[in-house]
Amino acid sequence: MKRRDVLKKAGILAAAGLVTRANNVVAAEESPKNKLALKIAHITDVHIRPDIDAPQKFKKCLEIIKNEKVDFFLNGGDSIFDASYDSVKRERVTELWNLWDDCLKGLKGYEVHSCIGNHDTWWAAPSKTDEMYGKDYVVKRLGMPNRYYSFSKAGWHFIILDGNNPSIALDDQQFDWLKKELEQLPANQPVLMMSHYPILGVTPFWEGGMHSDYKKLKALFYQHRDKVKVCLSGHNHLLDTASYNGTQYFCNGAMSGFWWGKGDDKSAGDGYYEETPPGYAILELYQDGTVKNTYKPHAF
């Protein structure tokens, strides 16, 4: 077969693949046997702060999201700006969490399921016995049942992870819990996982910030490929999508964009972090485990 014919045949097959993919999406949205199970909002990297009108901008964004008629919110971490540096004092940490609480008053009646971001924890507390030290205080302020946990809704199972460990990885205790969690689920139970950090992604090639235990996790996911449908993340303030072994990896952009600021010389627009505008994502989860992730930029 001539090279020209090989390329032609490959093009036809590729086109057929695209048509099949498109038809599958339409079928997922239109088939009466495959109804929409949940519509959820993913907000991440809010980095709430008292200056540059960040609280007012965030509150406005939340009102816009509420008009989407979502079932609940997933908060991907880095809720505050910023408790993690050695120079941060107790008064500043308290101020930031009080701002967060005030902004979320607008979500009364909505469930908000959160994970811990690397900027949420105050490591500079006077001692490890201080009530505001470390992850336990973040768990308390965000109303989380634990630093990692799970819940189920409308036929979907949600697993919230804590990658804030050495080398950005799950600790052994958490990995064993995750393994048992997946084993105990029935076959074909669709699962959405959320970690602050990408487990697999495109942007970590130049930005870093990805789980270092991705090989261990992708091997586990392959064992449960009938279940693990979506891995959701933030952290990089950049938007990308990766797909491997039937699992979709969505890294969504930051609600705060360039930390609510105008940007720098790498910003493609006002408030952008590099080429990604500030925004949020709407996820539509279907009964058969298919999912649609739509990123929606917002203007400051």
ABEGO torsion letter per residue (X at the ends): XBAAAAAAAAAAAAAAAAAAAAAAAAAAAABAABBBABBBBBBBGAGBBABGGAAAAAAAAAAAAAAAGBABBBBAEGABOBAABAABBAAAAAAAAAAAAAAAAAABGBBBBBBBBAAABBAABABAABAABEAAAAAAAAGBABABBBBBBGGBBBBBBBABBBGGBBBAAAAAAAAAAAAABBBGBBBBBBBABBABBAAAAAAEGBBAAAAAAAAAAAAAAAABABBBBBGAGBBBBBBBGGBBBBBBBBAAEBGGBAEBAABABBGBBEABBBEBBBBBBBAAGBBBBBBBBBBX
